[in-house]
Amino acid sequence: MQKWICLLVALCPMAMYLEAQPYPVISSIQQTFDVPNASDANVSLNIKSVAGIALYQLQCHSAGYAGDPVFDYSGDFECRLSSIQSRDTYSTLLTEDAHQSRDWESRGRFFAADLRGVCSRIPEFGASRTFKLRGMSLTLQITDAVFSEVGKLISLKLTVAARPESKARRPIAEIVPFPKIGIPTECKLQEYFVNPATFK
């Protein structure tokens, strides 16, 4: 028994060391994608380490995209982040919910209503959203959105910017709370997003 206790005591500092290891430092990147047909969006970008190793893949598609069988894209335009070097517990690393149960549970999903008027200007829930995780800050910004007369999203431009962020240590996106005041009901935050206040 004493032998096992000694072994555990010896291994504990090692376990703490491994847990404290930082994620690989990413190489900063900024790229703009033109999406001329929002109903057939197909954006893919690898985020690499400073050593040039592909670490994460960002994929953005329209609802019903069949080229990624392990993820159900929904909304009018949705982005998913996944690891390349390892298997993830979560269907998208952009989720903030440690108990994610559905693919759409992240701020990576956009609806046409999110990208128009006052709704587009809501920090972190409108046309520009930043995700902090795994030693990086990842921003998705939609500009030049074009809509039909009935409000359907026709086309857009997506700018992806990623840079190292040493304070971002969570394996999934840091929780961003809902704005407390000044959100018009037509922006449908409670309908389109999972309220972080419900996370356990």
FIVOFI-886644 format. One record per residue (C-alpha): residue number from 1; residue in one letter; x, y, z. Coordinates in Angstrom, 1 decimal, decimal comma. Layout:
N
<num: NUM | residu: a | x: X | y: Y | z: Z>
...
//
This chain:
200
<num: 1 | residu: m | x: 0,0 | y: 0,0 | z: 0,0>
<num: 2 | residu: q | x: 2,8 | y: 2,3 | z: 1,0>
<num: 3 | residu: k | x: 4,5 | y: 1,6 | z: -2,4>
<num: 4 | residu: w | x: 1,3 | y: 2,8 | z: -4,3>
<num: 5 | residu: i | x: 1,0 | y: 5,9 | z: -2,2>
<num: 6 | residu: c | x: 4,6 | y: 6,8 | z: -3,0>
<num: 7 | residu: l | x: 4,0 | y: 6,2 | z: -6,7>
<num: 8 | residu: l | x: 0,9 | y: 8,4 | z: -6,6>
<num: 9 | residu: v | x: 2,8 | y: 11,2 | z: -4,8>
<num: 10 | residu: a | x: 5,5 | y: 11,0 | z: -7,4>
<num: 11 | residu: l | x: 3,1 | y: 11,1 | z: -10,3>
<num: 12 | residu: c | x: 0,9 | y: 14,0 | z: -9,0>
<num: 13 | residu: p | x: 3,4 | y: 16,8 | z: -9,8>
<num: 14 | residu: m | x: 3,8 | y: 15,3 | z: -13,3>
<num: 15 | residu: a | x: 0,0 | y: 15,2 | z: -13,8>
<num: 16 | residu: m | x: -0,3 | y: 18,8 | z: -12,7>
<num: 17 | residu: y | x: 2,6 | y: 19,7 | z: -15,1>
<num: 18 | residu: l | x: 0,8 | y: 18,1 | z: -18,0>
<num: 19 | residu: e | x: -2,5 | y: 19,7 | z: -17,2>
<num: 20 | residu: a | x: -0,8 | y: 23,1 | z: -17,1>
<num: 21 | residu: q | x: 0,9 | y: 22,7 | z: -20,5>
<num: 22 | residu: p | x: -0,1 | y: 25,5 | z: -22,8>
<num: 23 | residu: y | x: -1,7 | y: 24,8 | z: -26,2>
<num: 24 | residu: p | x: 0,6 | y: 25,2 | z: -29,2>
<num: 25 | residu: v | x: 1,1 | y: 28,8 | z: -30,2>
<num: 26 | residu: i | x: -0,7 | y: 29,6 | z: -33,4>
<num: 27 | residu: s | x: 0,6 | y: 31,6 | z: -36,3>
<num: 28 | residu: s | x: -1,4 | y: 34,8 | z: -36,8>
<num: 29 | residu: i | x: -3,6 | y: 34,9 | z: -39,8>
<num: 30 | residu: q | x: -6,2 | y: 37,1 | z: -41,5>
<num: 31 | residu: q | x: -8,1 | y: 36,1 | z: -44,6>
<num: 32 | residu: t | x: -11,3 | y: 37,3 | z: -46,3>
<num: 33 | residu: f | x: -13,6 | y: 34,9 | z: -48,1>
<num: 34 | residu: d | x: -16,1 | y: 36,0 | z: -50,7>
<num: 35 | residu: v | x: -19,3 | y: 33,9 | z: -50,4>
<num: 36 | residu: p | x: -21,3 | y: 34,8 | z: -53,6>
<num: 37 | residu: n | x: -24,1 | y: 32,3 | z: -52,8>
<num: 38 | residu: a | x: -25,0 | y: 32,0 | z: -49,2>
<num: 39 | residu: s | x: -27,2 | y: 29,0 | z: -49,9>
<num: 40 | residu: d | x: -24,1 | y: 27,1 | z: -51,1>
<num: 41 | residu: a | x: -21,4 | y: 28,4 | z: -48,8>
<num: 42 | residu: n | x: -18,1 | y: 26,5 | z: -48,7>
<num: 43 | residu: v | x: -15,3 | y: 28,1 | z: -46,6>
<num: 44 | residu: s | x: -12,4 | y: 26,2 | z: -45,2>
<num: 45 | residu: l | x: -9,3 | y: 27,4 | z: -43,5>
<num: 46 | residu: n | x: -6,5 | y: 25,7 | z: -41,5>
<num: 47 | residu: i | x: -5,1 | y: 27,5 | z: -38,5>
<num: 48 | residu: k | x: -1,4 | y: 26,5 | z: -38,1>
<num: 49 | residu: s | x: 1,2 | y: 26,6 | z: -35,4>
<num: 50 | residu: v | x: 4,2 | y: 28,9 | z: -35,6>
<num: 51 | residu: a | x: 6,1 | y: 25,8 | z: -36,8>
<num: 52 | residu: g | x: 3,7 | y: 25,4 | z: -39,7>
<num: 53 | residu: i | x: 1,7 | y: 22,4 | z: -38,4>
<num: 54 | residu: a | x: -2,0 | y: 22,5 | z: -39,1>
<num: 55 | residu: l | x: -3,8 | y: 22,5 | z: -35,7>
<num: 56 | residu: y | x: -7,4 | y: 23,4 | z: -36,4>
<num: 57 | residu: q | x: -9,8 | y: 23,5 | z: -39,3>
<num: 58 | residu: l | x: -12,5 | y: 26,2 | z: -39,6>
<num: 59 | residu: q | x: -15,3 | y: 25,2 | z: -41,9>
<num: 60 | residu: c | x: -18,3 | y: 27,4 | z: -42,7>
<num: 61 | residu: h | x: -21,3 | y: 26,3 | z: -44,7>
<num: 62 | residu: s | x: -25,0 | y: 26,8 | z: -45,3>
<num: 63 | residu: a | x: -27,7 | y: 24,7 | z: -43,7>
<num: 64 | residu: g | x: -27,9 | y: 21,1 | z: -44,9>
<num: 65 | residu: y | x: -24,3 | y: 20,9 | z: -46,1>
<num: 66 | residu: a | x: -23,7 | y: 17,2 | z: -46,7>
<num: 67 | residu: g | x: -19,9 | y: 17,3 | z: -47,1>
<num: 68 | residu: d | x: -19,2 | y: 17,1 | z: -43,3>
<num: 69 | residu: p | x: -21,2 | y: 14,0 | z: -42,1>
<num: 70 | residu: v | x: -20,3 | y: 14,5 | z: -38,4>
<num: 71 | residu: f | x: -21,8 | y: 18,0 | z: -38,1>
<num: 72 | residu: d | x: -25,3 | y: 19,3 | z: -38,9>
<num: 73 | residu: y | x: -25,0 | y: 22,8 | z: -40,3>
<num: 74 | residu: s | x: -28,0 | y: 25,0 | z: -39,6>
<num: 75 | residu: g | x: -29,0 | y: 28,7 | z: -39,7>
<num: 76 | residu: d | x: -28,2 | y: 30,7 | z: -42,8>
<num: 77 | residu: f | x: -24,4 | y: 30,4 | z: -42,4>
<num: 78 | residu: e | x: -22,6 | y: 28,4 | z: -39,7>
<num: 79 | residu: c | x: -18,9 | y: 28,0 | z: -38,8>
<num: 80 | residu: r | x: -17,4 | y: 25,0 | z: -37,1>
<num: 81 | residu: l | x: -13,9 | y: 24,7 | z: -35,5>
<num: 82 | residu: s | x: -12,3 | y: 21,3 | z: -35,0>
<num: 83 | residu: s | x: -8,9 | y: 19,9 | z: -34,2>
<num: 84 | residu: i | x: -6,8 | y: 18,3 | z: -36,9>
<num: 85 | residu: q | x: -4,2 | y: 16,5 | z: -34,7>
<num: 86 | residu: s | x: -6,7 | y: 15,0 | z: -32,2>
<num: 87 | residu: r | x: -10,3 | y: 13,9 | z: -31,7>
<num: 88 | residu: d | x: -12,5 | y: 16,4 | z: -30,0>
<num: 89 | residu: t | x: -15,1 | y: 15,8 | z: -27,3>
<num: 90 | residu: y | x: -17,2 | y: 18,6 | z: -28,8>
<num: 91 | residu: s | x: -18,7 | y: 18,8 | z: -32,3>
<num: 92 | residu: t | x: -17,4 | y: 22,3 | z: -32,5>
<num: 93 | residu: l | x: -14,8 | y: 24,0 | z: -30,4>
<num: 94 | residu: l | x: -16,7 | y: 27,3 | z: -30,8>
<num: 95 | residu: t | x: -19,3 | y: 26,1 | z: -28,3>
<num: 96 | residu: e | x: -19,2 | y: 27,7 | z: -24,8>
<num: 97 | residu: d | x: -21,2 | y: 24,9 | z: -23,1>
<num: 98 | residu: a | x: -19,1 | y: 22,2 | z: -21,5>
<num: 99 | residu: h | x: -22,2 | y: 19,9 | z: -21,8>
<num: 100 | residu: q | x: -22,9 | y: 20,7 | z: -25,4>
<num: 101 | residu: s | x: -25,6 | y: 18,3 | z: -26,8>
<num: 102 | residu: r | x: -26,4 | y: 19,8 | z: -30,2>
<num: 103 | residu: d | x: -24,2 | y: 21,0 | z: -33,0>
<num: 104 | residu: w | x: -25,8 | y: 24,4 | z: -33,3>
<num: 105 | residu: e | x: -25,0 | y: 25,4 | z: -29,7>
<num: 106 | residu: s | x: -22,4 | y: 28,0 | z: -30,4>
<num: 107 | residu: r | x: -22,1 | y: 31,6 | z: -31,5>
<num: 108 | residu: g | x: -20,7 | y: 30,2 | z: -34,8>
<num: 109 | residu: r | x: -24,2 | y: 30,0 | z: -36,3>
<num: 110 | residu: f | x: -25,5 | y: 33,1 | z: -38,1>
<num: 111 | residu: f | x: -29,0 | y: 34,0 | z: -39,2>
<num: 112 | residu: a | x: -29,9 | y: 36,7 | z: -41,7>
<num: 113 | residu: a | x: -31,6 | y: 38,7 | z: -38,9>
<num: 114 | residu: d | x: -28,2 | y: 38,8 | z: -37,0>
<num: 115 | residu: l | x: -26,6 | y: 40,6 | z: -39,9>
<num: 116 | residu: r | x: -29,1 | y: 43,5 | z: -40,5>
<num: 117 | residu: g | x: -29,7 | y: 46,8 | z: -38,8>
<num: 118 | residu: v | x: -29,3 | y: 47,1 | z: -35,0>
<num: 119 | residu: c | x: -29,0 | y: 43,3 | z: -34,6>
<num: 120 | residu: s | x: -25,8 | y: 43,3 | z: -36,6>
<num: 121 | residu: r | x: -24,2 | y: 45,7 | z: -34,2>
<num: 122 | residu: i | x: -24,8 | y: 43,7 | z: -31,0>
<num: 123 | residu: p | x: -21,3 | y: 42,9 | z: -29,6>
<num: 124 | residu: e | x: -20,4 | y: 39,3 | z: -30,0>
<num: 125 | residu: f | x: -23,9 | y: 38,3 | z: -31,2>
<num: 126 | residu: g | x: -24,1 | y: 40,3 | z: -34,4>
<num: 127 | residu: a | x: -22,0 | y: 40,4 | z: -37,5>
<num: 128 | residu: s | x: -18,7 | y: 40,2 | z: -35,6>
<num: 129 | residu: r | x: -17,9 | y: 37,6 | z: -33,0>
<num: 130 | residu: t | x: -14,7 | y: 36,7 | z: -31,2>
<num: 131 | residu: f | x: -13,9 | y: 33,3 | z: -29,6>
<num: 132 | residu: k | x: -11,1 | y: 32,9 | z: -27,1>
<num: 133 | residu: l | x: -9,8 | y: 29,4 | z: -26,6>
<num: 134 | residu: r | x: -6,8 | y: 27,2 | z: -26,7>
<num: 135 | residu: g | x: -4,3 | y: 30,0 | z: -26,6>
<num: 136 | residu: m | x: -5,9 | y: 31,9 | z: -29,4>
<num: 137 | residu: s | x: -8,4 | y: 34,6 | z: -30,2>
<num: 138 | residu: l | x: -10,5 | y: 33,9 | z: -33,3>
<num: 139 | residu: t | x: -12,7 | y: 36,5 | z: -34,9>
<num: 140 | residu: l | x: -15,4 | y: 35,9 | z: -37,5>
<num: 141 | residu: q | x: -16,6 | y: 39,1 | z: -39,1>
<num: 142 | residu: i | x: -19,3 | y: 39,2 | z: -41,8>
<num: 143 | residu: t | x: -19,5 | y: 42,3 | z: -44,0>
<num: 144 | residu: d | x: -21,2 | y: 43,3 | z: -47,3>
<num: 145 | residu: a | x: -24,2 | y: 41,0 | z: -46,6>
<num: 146 | residu: v | x: -26,8 | y: 41,2 | z: -49,3>
<num: 147 | residu: f | x: -30,4 | y: 40,3 | z: -48,8>
<num: 148 | residu: s | x: -33,4 | y: 39,6 | z: -51,0>
<num: 149 | residu: e | x: -36,6 | y: 41,7 | z: -50,7>
<num: 150 | residu: v | x: -38,0 | y: 39,2 | z: -48,2>
<num: 151 | residu: g | x: -34,8 | y: 39,3 | z: -46,1>
<num: 152 | residu: k | x: -33,2 | y: 36,1 | z: -47,3>
<num: 153 | residu: l | x: -29,4 | y: 36,1 | z: -47,1>
<num: 154 | residu: i | x: -28,0 | y: 36,1 | z: -50,6>
<num: 155 | residu: s | x: -24,3 | y: 36,7 | z: -50,3>
<num: 156 | residu: l | x: -21,6 | y: 37,9 | z: -47,9>
<num: 157 | residu: k | x: -17,9 | y: 38,3 | z: -47,1>
<num: 158 | residu: l | x: -16,3 | y: 36,6 | z: -44,2>
<num: 159 | residu: t | x: -13,1 | y: 37,8 | z: -42,6>
<num: 160 | residu: v | x: -11,4 | y: 35,3 | z: -40,3>
<num: 161 | residu: a | x: -8,7 | y: 36,6 | z: -38,0>
<num: 162 | residu: a | x: -6,7 | y: 34,5 | z: -35,6>
<num: 163 | residu: r | x: -3,9 | y: 35,5 | z: -33,3>
<num: 164 | residu: p | x: -2,2 | y: 34,1 | z: -30,2>
<num: 165 | residu: e | x: -3,9 | y: 34,8 | z: -26,9>
<num: 166 | residu: s | x: -2,0 | y: 33,4 | z: -23,9>
<num: 167 | residu: k | x: -4,8 | y: 34,1 | z: -21,4>
<num: 168 | residu: a | x: -7,3 | y: 31,9 | z: -23,4>
<num: 169 | residu: r | x: -6,8 | y: 28,6 | z: -21,7>
<num: 170 | residu: r | x: -10,3 | y: 27,0 | z: -22,1>
<num: 171 | residu: p | x: -10,5 | y: 24,0 | z: -24,4>
<num: 172 | residu: i | x: -13,7 | y: 25,4 | z: -25,8>
<num: 173 | residu: a | x: -14,7 | y: 29,1 | z: -26,3>
<num: 174 | residu: e | x: -14,8 | y: 31,3 | z: -23,3>
<num: 175 | residu: i | x: -18,3 | y: 32,1 | z: -22,1>
<num: 176 | residu: v | x: -19,8 | y: 35,4 | z: -23,4>
<num: 177 | residu: p | x: -22,9 | y: 36,5 | z: -21,5>
<num: 178 | residu: f | x: -25,9 | y: 37,9 | z: -23,1>
<num: 179 | residu: p | x: -26,1 | y: 41,8 | z: -23,1>
<num: 180 | residu: k | x: -28,2 | y: 42,9 | z: -20,2>
<num: 181 | residu: i | x: -30,0 | y: 45,8 | z: -21,8>
<num: 182 | residu: g | x: -30,9 | y: 47,4 | z: -25,1>
<num: 183 | residu: i | x: -31,5 | y: 44,3 | z: -27,1>
<num: 184 | residu: p | x: -34,6 | y: 44,6 | z: -29,4>
<num: 185 | residu: t | x: -36,9 | y: 41,5 | z: -29,4>
<num: 186 | residu: e | x: -36,5 | y: 41,1 | z: -33,2>
<num: 187 | residu: c | x: -32,9 | y: 40,1 | z: -32,6>
<num: 188 | residu: k | x: -34,1 | y: 36,9 | z: -31,0>
<num: 189 | residu: l | x: -31,1 | y: 36,2 | z: -28,9>
<num: 190 | residu: q | x: -33,0 | y: 33,8 | z: -26,6>
<num: 191 | residu: e | x: -34,2 | y: 31,9 | z: -29,7>
<num: 192 | residu: y | x: -31,0 | y: 31,8 | z: -31,7>
<num: 193 | residu: f | x: -28,5 | y: 31,3 | z: -28,9>
<num: 194 | residu: v | x: -28,1 | y: 29,2 | z: -25,8>
<num: 195 | residu: n | x: -28,2 | y: 31,5 | z: -22,8>
<num: 196 | residu: p | x: -24,9 | y: 31,2 | z: -21,0>
<num: 197 | residu: a | x: -26,8 | y: 31,7 | z: -17,7>
<num: 198 | residu: t | x: -28,2 | y: 28,2 | z: -18,1>
<num: 199 | residu: f | x: -24,7 | y: 26,6 | z: -18,3>
<num: 200 | residu: k | x: -23,9 | y: 24,4 | z: -15,3>
//
